[in-house]
Amino acid sequence: MKKTLYSLMLSDEVVAEVDRLAHRLGTNRSNLINQILAERVGMVTPERRINDIFTAIQEMLTPSRELVPFFAPNAMTMSMKSSLEYKYRPTVKYEVELYRGDSDALGELTVVFRTQSLSLISAMTDFFRLWKNIEDAHLRPLLGENAPEYALYDGKFVRSIALPQRDCTSDELAGVISEYIKLFDSMMKGYLAGRYDAREIEACYYSLLRRADILI
């Protein structure tokens, strides 16, 4: 959504109250006024849509003990923590960033892990590569040029979130993002614990893909 600079005549008292409210909400004056005016005329801003998606994701994941979600209102990112079934119970953090629009992707999923164990780093790296290969084999043919992009750094695996091929409600997007992260987390834990091999993970992924109405 394009933004343009406009001049408005506002009373000092109104501006002071707007600034106080913006500070409490973790945003700034311009964004808050833009949101207030958008709501008044019945528009949904990208910021409001992202906030609605994150709120719905938090509600969907909170009952689960596997993933602990957190986000600050008006933020463009939210995070989830998960404990691995591994000695010392190391944690993995999932970070979801959603874009405001005018992008080739809906957003980005980052998996962040911190460990000094070389064997765990190696196993997680193997899983990330396996996951990419599975998606290349099954998801990429369905999405074509809109298929996700991937990157692997030290302690970080990044995957873009593809734009859905149809218009979706905030709840629909929250549902598909939540289910994707839950599957990824479950498969990764099972792989690291030795419960699932590559073939079983591919079968689980393909089963979810066949049932999915929205592809990301």
Solvent accessible surface area in square Angstrom, and as a share of the most:
residue,aa,sasa,rsa
1,M,98,0.44
2,K,180,0.76
3,K,115,0.49
4,T,82,0.47
5,L,171,0.85
6,Y,167,0.63
7,S,115,0.74
8,L,110,0.55
9,M,195,0.87
10,L,81,0.40
11,S,54,0.35
12,D,117,0.61
13,E,126,0.56
14,V,77,0.44
15,V,29,0.17
16,A,38,0.29
17,E,100,0.45
18,V,20,0.11
19,D,51,0.27
20,R,127,0.47
21,L,60,0.30
22,A,3,0.02
23,H,154,0.69
24,R,170,0.62
25,L,71,0.35
26,G,61,0.59
27,T,37,0.21
28,N,80,0.41
29,R,112,0.41
30,S,83,0.54
31,N,46,0.24
32,L,12,0.06
33,I,33,0.17
34,N,54,0.27
35,Q,33,0.15
36,I,80,0.41
37,L,97,0.48
38,A,8,0.06
39,E,89,0.40
40,R,206,0.75
41,V,105,0.60
42,G,66,0.64
43,M,99,0.44
44,V,96,0.55
45,T,2,0.01
46,P,21,0.13
47,E,25,0.11
48,R,95,0.35
49,R,81,0.29
50,I,6,0.03
51,N,35,0.18
52,D,49,0.25
53,I,3,0.01
54,F,0,0.00
55,T,49,0.29
56,A,8,0.06
57,I,0,0.00
58,Q,55,0.24
59,E,117,0.52
60,M,81,0.36
61,L,0,0.00
62,T,87,0.50
63,P,107,0.67
64,S,39,0.25
65,R,232,0.85
66,E,100,0.45
67,L,3,0.01
68,V,96,0.55
69,P,17,0.11
70,F,134,0.56
71,F,22,0.09
72,A,48,0.37
73,P,80,0.50
74,N,58,0.30
75,A,30,0.23
76,M,34,0.15
77,T,65,0.38
78,M,5,0.02
79,S,26,0.17
80,M,1,0.00
81,K,113,0.48
82,S,2,0.02
83,S,44,0.28
84,L,2,0.01
85,E,75,0.33
86,Y,56,0.21
87,K,132,0.56
88,Y,199,0.76
89,R,139,0.51
90,P,24,0.15
91,T,72,0.42
92,V,0,0.00
93,K,65,0.28
94,Y,0,0.00
95,E,59,0.26
96,V,0,0.00
97,E,64,0.28
98,L,3,0.01
99,Y,74,0.28
100,R,121,0.44
101,G,40,0.38
102,D,141,0.73
103,S,45,0.29
104,D,134,0.70
105,A,18,0.14
106,L,24,0.12
107,G,0,0.00
108,E,52,0.24
109,L,6,0.03
110,T,13,0.08
111,V,1,0.00
112,V,17,0.10
113,F,10,0.04
114,R,166,0.61
115,T,30,0.17
116,Q,175,0.78
117,S,32,0.21
118,L,147,0.73
119,S,73,0.47
120,L,1,0.01
121,I,62,0.31
122,S,60,0.39
123,A,31,0.24
124,M,0,0.00
125,T,24,0.14
126,D,67,0.35
127,F,0,0.00
128,F,1,0.00
129,R,144,0.52
130,L,31,0.16
131,W,0,0.00
132,K,74,0.32
133,N,92,0.47
134,I,5,0.03
135,E,1,0.01
136,D,39,0.20
137,A,58,0.45
138,H,46,0.20
139,L,5,0.02
140,R,92,0.34
141,P,95,0.60
142,L,95,0.47
143,L,9,0.04
144,G,39,0.37
145,E,180,0.81
146,N,76,0.39
147,A,8,0.06
148,P,3,0.02
149,E,129,0.58
150,Y,41,0.15
151,A,32,0.25
152,L,64,0.32
153,Y,130,0.49
154,D,146,0.75
155,G,14,0.14
156,K,72,0.31
157,F,7,0.03
158,V,18,0.10
159,R,3,0.01
160,S,20,0.13
161,I,5,0.03
162,A,2,0.02
163,L,69,0.34
164,P,26,0.17
165,Q,118,0.52
166,R,104,0.38
167,D,138,0.72
168,C,13,0.08
169,T,79,0.46
170,S,23,0.15
171,D,93,0.48
172,E,62,0.28
173,L,2,0.01
174,A,0,0.00
175,G,18,0.18
176,V,26,0.15
177,I,3,0.02
178,S,2,0.01
179,E,82,0.37
180,Y,19,0.07
181,I,1,0.01
182,K,79,0.33
183,L,25,0.13
184,F,1,0.00
185,D,4,0.02
186,S,49,0.32
187,M,8,0.04
188,M,0,0.00
189,K,9,0.04
190,G,0,0.00
191,Y,57,0.22
192,L,27,0.14
193,A,46,0.36
194,G,65,0.62
195,R,124,0.45
196,Y,66,0.25
197,D,77,0.40
198,A,47,0.37
199,R,198,0.72
200,E,80,0.36
201,I,0,0.00
202,E,62,0.28
203,A,61,0.47
204,C,48,0.29
205,Y,8,0.03
206,Y,98,0.37
207,S,49,0.31
208,L,40,0.20
209,L,22,0.11
210,R,180,0.66
211,R,169,0.62
212,A,37,0.28
213,D,110,0.57
214,I,17,0.09
215,L,29,0.14
216,I,10,0.05
